[in-house]
Amino acid sequence: MIDYLSLKDITDLHGDEIANAVERVVRSGWYLQGQETNLFEQNYARFIGTEHCVTCGNGLDALSLILRAYMELGQLKAGDEVVVPANTYIATILAITENRLTPVLVEPDINTLELDEELVEATITERTRAIMLVHLYGRCSYTPLIGDLCQRHKLLLVEDNAQAHGCRFGERRTGSLGNAAAHSFYPGKNLGALGDAGAVTTDDEELAQTIRSIANYGSARKYEFQFKGINSRMDEIQAAVLNVKLNYLEEENRRRKTIATVYHETIKHPQVRLTDDRERDNVYHIFPVFCPSRDRLQQYLKDKGIGTMIHYPIPPHRQQAYQEWNGLHYPVTEALHRQELSLPCNPAMTDEDCRKVVDCINEFG
């Protein structure tokens, strides 16, 4: 069986180091807001290329905290519009609506799967205050045109970097391209913890300190509360694990790219479409293919002992949580969600695993 993603196999790649890190924390007797978290914040800020990294409980909190902090600082207010891809994971949308902001859904480019830069300007109104980019599947979503739009219209640029740890735009990494970026370290990510964890990166010191306070019950000083905050903190065990795994992220991303290259060069089936935008960096958190007979292909691969996943079966505007949008029509997004199938693509895979996946797809009838 080739699992879509075996977290045990991923952890085993550095099992001894991870076990030692966890034991070190357990023996220390200090489990929150300690040296491991401080060290990870320093290491990850340096890796991303920002002045500040503020850790938190998970990726959704990271997104929400950025928007909440901008509201506290007077740069956003309830009802302001945030441009966002229509084909993103629902967490991106939840962060916007949770803060009483208005999502403006924009279709992706069917070839890149990222926000279609040519459609953005037409959606900008006098109420638009931000663009939330999503580096979906691990591919860089930023473009110079989007950066220019933000400058000309005085818009905040927020990155959802949950799926693109280590991805680049030129010499810079995603997570350092906008005003602030949210990161998820959910176990299945390219840089994954052993549980939920997240972070915000930014060069804005005031924003960073505001986020840190809000995430700590609204407090910057013990028992003094400036904001009506929440409790969203990374624990020391997760920080210690991430400090280990960060050392191997570049190497493991290279392995993902090697697997992706094999797929691009050898999957040859008339019903299976691959997207390949060589102008944008991609760390292949997810390797998507598109097939009109997606469900039949998935079952066929399962019968052959190959695990797959669908990212994602139902787009946000068709979810029950957003019933008010159910009548909207986004044809590109809907087509992608009907046809998308994610193939195994992770550093625990062997060359033999890759060949089996390719051979089985090419033999699909």
C-alpha positions as CSV (number, residue, x, y, z in Angstrom):
1,M,0.0,0.0,0.0
2,I,1.2,3.5,-0.9
3,D,-0.4,5.8,1.6
4,Y,-1.4,9.3,0.5
5,L,0.6,10.5,3.5
6,S,1.9,8.4,6.4
7,L,2.6,10.8,9.3
8,K,4.4,8.0,11.1
9,D,6.8,7.6,8.1
10,I,7.3,11.4,8.0
11,T,8.1,11.5,11.7
12,D,10.4,8.5,11.4
13,L,12.6,10.3,9.0
14,H,13.9,12.2,12.0
15,G,12.5,10.1,14.8
16,D,15.4,10.1,17.2
17,E,16.0,13.8,17.0
18,I,12.2,14.5,17.5
19,A,12.1,12.0,20.4
20,N,15.1,13.7,22.1
21,A,13.5,17.1,21.6
22,V,10.2,16.1,23.2
23,E,12.0,14.4,26.1
24,R,14.1,17.6,26.6
25,V,10.9,19.6,27.0
26,V,9.2,17.1,29.2
27,R,12.2,17.0,31.6
28,S,12.5,20.8,31.6
29,G,9.2,21.3,33.4
30,W,8.5,24.4,31.2
31,Y,5.7,23.8,28.7
32,L,4.5,27.2,27.4
33,Q,6.1,30.5,26.4
34,G,9.6,29.2,27.0
35,Q,13.0,28.9,25.3
36,E,11.9,26.4,22.6
37,T,9.1,28.8,21.4
38,N,11.4,31.8,21.5
39,L,14.1,29.9,19.5
40,F,11.6,28.7,16.9
41,E,10.3,32.3,16.5
42,Q,13.8,33.5,15.8
43,N,14.6,30.5,13.5
44,Y,11.5,30.8,11.5
45,A,11.6,34.6,11.1
46,R,15.2,34.2,9.8
47,F,14.1,31.4,7.4
48,I,11.1,33.3,6.0
49,G,13.1,36.6,5.9
50,T,11.0,38.8,8.2
51,E,11.7,40.8,11.3
52,H,9.1,39.1,13.4
53,C,7.5,35.7,13.9
54,V,4.6,35.3,16.4
55,T,3.6,31.8,17.2
56,C,0.0,30.8,17.9
57,G,-2.3,27.8,18.2
58,N,-3.0,27.0,14.6
59,G,-3.2,28.4,11.1
60,L,-6.8,29.6,11.3
61,D,-5.9,31.6,14.4
62,A,-2.9,33.0,12.6
63,L,-5.2,34.3,9.8
64,S,-7.8,35.6,12.2
65,L,-5.2,37.3,14.4
66,I,-3.8,39.3,11.5
67,L,-7.2,40.7,10.6
68,R,-8.2,41.2,14.2
69,A,-5.0,43.1,14.9
70,Y,-5.5,45.4,11.9
71,M,-9.0,46.2,13.2
72,E,-7.6,47.0,16.6
73,L,-5.0,49.3,15.0
74,G,-7.7,51.0,13.0
75,Q,-6.6,49.8,9.5
76,L,-9.7,47.6,9.1
77,K,-13.3,48.0,10.3
78,A,-16.4,45.8,10.2
79,G,-17.8,45.6,6.6
80,D,-14.6,46.2,4.8
81,E,-14.0,44.0,1.8
82,V,-11.2,41.5,1.4
83,V,-10.5,40.0,-2.0
84,V,-9.8,36.2,-1.7
85,P,-9.6,33.2,-4.1
86,A,-12.9,31.4,-4.5
87,N,-11.2,28.0,-4.6
88,T,-9.4,28.2,-1.2
89,Y,-9.8,26.0,1.9
90,I,-12.6,27.3,4.1
91,A,-10.2,28.5,6.8
92,T,-9.2,31.4,4.7
93,I,-12.8,32.5,4.4
94,L,-13.6,31.8,8.0
95,A,-10.9,34.2,9.2
96,I,-12.5,37.0,7.2
97,T,-16.1,36.5,8.2
98,E,-15.1,35.8,11.9
99,N,-13.8,39.4,11.9
100,R,-17.0,40.8,10.4
101,L,-15.3,41.6,7.2
102,T,-16.7,40.8,3.8
103,P,-15.0,38.2,1.5
104,V,-15.0,39.1,-2.2
105,L,-14.5,35.8,-4.0
106,V,-12.4,35.8,-7.2
107,E,-11.9,32.9,-9.6
108,P,-8.6,31.2,-10.0
109,D,-6.6,30.8,-13.2
110,I,-7.4,27.3,-14.5
111,N,-3.7,26.8,-15.4
112,T,-2.0,28.0,-12.3
113,L,-4.8,27.2,-9.8
114,E,-3.9,30.5,-8.1
115,L,-5.9,33.8,-7.9
116,D,-6.4,35.1,-11.4
117,E,-4.6,38.4,-11.3
118,E,-6.5,39.7,-14.4
119,L,-9.8,39.5,-12.5
120,V,-8.8,41.3,-9.3
121,E,-8.9,45.0,-10.3
122,A,-12.5,44.8,-11.5
123,T,-13.6,43.6,-8.0
124,I,-11.9,46.5,-6.1
125,T,-14.5,49.0,-4.7
126,E,-14.3,51.9,-2.3
127,R,-14.8,49.4,0.5
128,T,-11.9,47.1,-0.5
129,R,-9.1,47.2,2.1
130,A,-7.1,44.0,1.5
131,I,-6.2,41.1,-0.7
132,M,-5.7,37.8,0.9
133,L,-3.4,35.6,-1.3
134,V,-3.4,31.9,-0.8
135,H,-0.3,30.0,-2.0
136,L,-2.5,27.0,-2.8
137,Y,-1.1,23.5,-3.1
138,G,2.4,24.9,-2.5
139,R,2.7,27.2,-5.5
140,C,3.6,30.9,-5.2
141,S,0.5,33.0,-5.8
142,Y,2.1,36.4,-5.7
143,T,2.6,38.3,-8.9
144,P,4.1,41.8,-9.6
145,L,0.6,42.9,-10.9
146,I,-1.0,42.0,-7.5
147,G,1.7,43.8,-5.7
148,D,1.2,46.8,-7.9
149,L,-2.6,46.7,-7.4
150,C,-2.0,46.8,-3.6
151,Q,0.2,49.8,-3.9
152,R,-2.0,51.8,-6.3
153,H,-5.2,51.1,-4.3
154,K,-3.5,51.3,-0.9
155,L,-4.6,47.7,0.0
156,L,-3.1,45.5,2.7
157,L,-1.6,42.3,1.3
158,V,-2.1,39.3,3.6
159,E,-0.6,35.9,2.7
160,D,-2.1,32.5,3.6
161,N,1.1,30.5,3.6
162,A,-0.3,27.4,5.2
163,Q,0.7,25.2,2.2
164,A,3.9,26.8,1.0
165,H,6.6,26.7,3.6
166,G,9.9,27.4,1.8
167,C,8.4,28.5,-1.5
168,R,10.1,31.4,-3.2
169,F,9.3,34.4,-5.3
170,G,12.7,35.3,-6.8
171,E,15.1,35.7,-3.8
172,R,12.3,36.1,-1.3
173,R,10.2,33.5,0.4
174,T,6.4,33.4,0.5
175,G,5.5,34.7,3.9
176,S,7.6,37.8,3.5
177,L,6.0,39.2,0.3
178,G,3.0,41.1,1.9
179,N,2.2,43.1,5.0
180,A,1.7,39.9,7.1
181,A,1.5,36.2,6.5
182,A,-0.2,33.3,8.3
183,H,1.4,29.8,8.6
184,S,-0.1,26.5,9.6
185,F,2.0,23.7,11.1
186,Y,-0.7,21.1,11.0
187,P,1.0,17.7,11.0
188,G,0.4,17.0,7.3
189,K,2.1,20.3,6.1
190,N,5.6,20.5,4.6
191,L,6.7,21.8,8.0
192,G,4.4,19.9,10.3
193,A,4.2,19.7,14.1
194,L,2.9,16.8,16.2
195,G,-0.4,18.6,16.7
196,D,-1.9,22.0,15.9
197,A,0.4,25.0,15.7
198,G,0.6,28.2,13.7
199,A,2.5,31.5,13.3
200,V,2.4,35.0,11.8
201,T,5.3,36.6,10.1
202,T,5.7,40.3,9.4
203,D,8.1,43.2,9.4
204,D,5.6,45.4,11.2
205,E,6.6,45.6,14.9
206,E,3.4,47.2,16.0
207,L,1.3,44.6,14.3
208,A,3.4,41.8,15.7
209,Q,3.1,43.1,19.3
210,T,-0.6,43.5,18.9
211,I,-1.0,40.0,17.6
212,R,1.1,38.6,20.5
213,S,-1.1,40.4,23.0
214,I,-4.4,39.4,21.5
215,A,-3.3,35.8,21.4
216,N,-2.3,35.9,25.1
217,Y,-5.8,36.8,26.4
218,G,-5.2,40.4,25.3
219,S,-2.3,40.9,27.6
220,A,1.2,42.2,27.0
221,R,1.9,42.4,30.7
222,K,0.8,39.9,33.3
223,Y,-2.7,40.6,34.6
224,E,-3.1,43.7,32.5
225,F,-5.4,43.4,29.5
226,Q,-5.4,45.9,26.7
227,F,-7.7,43.8,24.3
228,K,-10.5,41.4,24.7
229,G,-8.2,38.6,23.6
230,I,-8.1,34.9,23.1
231,N,-5.9,32.0,24.1
232,S,-3.8,30.9,21.1
233,R,-0.3,29.8,21.9
234,M,2.1,27.3,20.5
235,D,3.3,24.9,23.2
236,E,7.0,24.1,23.9
237,I,6.7,20.5,22.6
238,Q,5.5,21.7,19.2
239,A,8.1,24.4,19.0
240,A,10.9,21.9,19.8
241,V,9.6,19.5,17.1
242,L,9.4,22.3,14.6
243,N,13.0,23.4,15.4
244,V,14.2,19.9,14.5
245,K,12.1,19.6,11.3
246,L,12.9,23.1,10.1
247,N,16.5,21.9,9.6
248,Y,15.3,19.5,7.0
249,L,12.6,21.5,5.2
250,E,14.7,22.5,2.2
251,E,15.9,19.0,1.6
252,E,12.4,17.6,1.9
253,N,11.0,20.2,-0.4
254,R,13.7,19.2,-3.0
255,R,12.5,15.6,-2.7
256,R,8.9,16.7,-3.3
257,K,10.1,18.6,-6.4
258,T,11.9,15.5,-7.7
259,I,8.7,13.4,-7.3
260,A,6.7,16.1,-9.0
261,T,9.1,16.2,-11.9
262,V,8.7,12.5,-12.4
263,Y,5.0,12.9,-12.4
264,H,5.1,15.8,-14.9
265,E,7.4,14.0,-17.3
266,T,5.9,10.5,-17.2
267,I,2.1,10.7,-16.5
268,K,0.7,10.5,-20.0
269,H,-3.1,9.8,-20.0
270,P,-5.6,11.7,-22.2
271,Q,-8.1,12.0,-19.3
272,V,-5.6,13.2,-16.7
273,R,-4.7,16.9,-16.8
274,L,-1.6,18.2,-15.0
275,T,-0.9,21.9,-14.4
276,D,2.7,23.0,-14.8
277,D,3.5,26.7,-14.3
278,R,7.3,26.7,-14.5
279,E,7.5,30.4,-13.9
280,R,6.4,30.1,-10.3
281,D,8.1,28.2,-7.6
282,N,6.2,25.3,-6.1
283,V,7.0,23.2,-3.0
284,Y,4.3,20.7,-3.8
285,H,2.5,20.4,-0.5
286,I,-0.2,18.9,-2.7
287,F,0.2,17.4,-6.2
288,P,-3.2,17.8,-7.9
289,V,-4.3,16.2,-11.2
290,F,-7.7,16.8,-12.8
291,C,-9.9,14.1,-14.4
292,P,-13.5,14.2,-15.5
293,S,-13.8,10.7,-14.1
294,R,-12.2,11.7,-10.8
295,D,-14.2,9.4,-8.5
296,R,-13.7,6.4,-10.8
297,L,-9.9,7.1,-11.0
298,Q,-9.7,7.4,-7.2
299,Q,-11.4,4.1,-6.7
300,Y,-9.2,2.5,-9.3
301,L,-6.1,3.7,-7.6
302,K,-7.4,2.6,-4.2
303,D,-7.9,-0.9,-5.7
304,K,-4.3,-0.8,-6.8
305,G,-3.1,0.1,-3.3
306,I,-2.5,3.8,-3.9
307,G,-4.0,6.3,-1.5
308,T,-5.2,9.7,-2.7
309,M,-7.2,12.6,-1.4
310,I,-9.5,15.3,-2.8
311,H,-8.6,19.0,-2.2
312,Y,-11.4,19.9,-2.0
313,P,-14.7,18.2,-2.8
314,I,-17.0,21.2,-2.0
315,P,-15.9,24.8,-2.6
316,P,-16.6,27.4,0.1
317,H,-19.5,29.1,-1.7
318,R,-21.4,25.7,-1.8
319,Q,-20.9,24.9,1.9
320,Q,-23.9,24.9,4.2
321,A,-21.9,27.3,6.5
322,Y,-22.3,29.9,3.8
323,Q,-25.8,29.2,2.6
324,E,-26.2,32.8,1.5
325,W,-23.7,32.1,-1.2
326,N,-25.1,28.8,-2.4
327,G,-26.8,30.4,-5.4
328,L,-23.5,32.0,-6.7
329,H,-21.8,30.4,-9.6
330,Y,-18.0,30.3,-10.0
331,P,-17.5,27.9,-13.0
332,V,-13.7,27.6,-12.9
333,T,-13.7,26.9,-9.1
334,E,-16.6,24.4,-9.4
335,A,-14.9,22.5,-12.3
336,L,-11.6,22.3,-10.3
337,H,-13.5,20.9,-7.3
338,R,-15.3,18.3,-9.4
339,Q,-12.2,17.0,-11.0
340,E,-9.3,17.5,-8.6
341,L,-7.5,14.4,-7.2
342,S,-4.3,14.7,-5.1
343,L,-1.5,12.1,-5.7
344,P,1.0,11.0,-3.0
345,C,3.9,13.4,-3.0
346,N,6.0,13.5,0.1
347,P,9.6,12.9,1.2
348,A,8.9,9.4,2.6
349,M,8.1,8.1,-0.9
350,T,10.5,5.9,-2.7
351,D,11.4,6.0,-6.4
352,E,9.5,2.7,-6.7
353,D,6.4,4.3,-5.2
354,C,6.6,7.0,-7.8
355,R,6.9,4.5,-10.7
356,K,3.9,2.5,-9.4
357,V,1.7,5.6,-9.2
358,V,2.7,6.7,-12.7
359,D,2.2,3.2,-14.2
360,C,-1.2,2.7,-12.6
361,I,-2.4,6.1,-13.9
362,N,-1.2,5.5,-17.4
363,E,-3.0,2.1,-17.4
364,F,-6.3,3.6,-16.2
365,G,-9.1,2.6,-18.6
